Amino acid sequence: MDLGEEILKTIQIMINRKLRNYRADRTYKSIIRNITSKGYVIIDDAGSERTVQCVIPGITLRIGQSVYVKEPCGKLNDLHICGVIENTSNSNRSRRR
């Protein structure tokens, strides 16, 4: 076997081991599907419905609203709403003269 191939295989093994243990926060867009007494029902990144809390103080969310959801270090139990996506359709209207 070629020495270069052996070195590349060794590097790939080391990278795979690091990636397998790597955990980081992930933030992605979702939509509020329902509101229950336990929290807001959203669709997670895998397509499953999850009931989560909103960590933004003093805000009221509604069904159909787009939000940012944060998954800290890959822990689905800690999934929460961390931001609101504003509707910018009115601000992007072209002006007529």
Buried (B, 14 or more C-beta within 10 A) or exposed (E): EEEEEEEEEEEEEEEEEEEEEEEEEEEEEBBBBEBEEEBBBBBBBEEEEBBBEBEBEEEEBEEEBBBBBBBBEEEEEEBBBBBBEEEEEEEEEEEEE
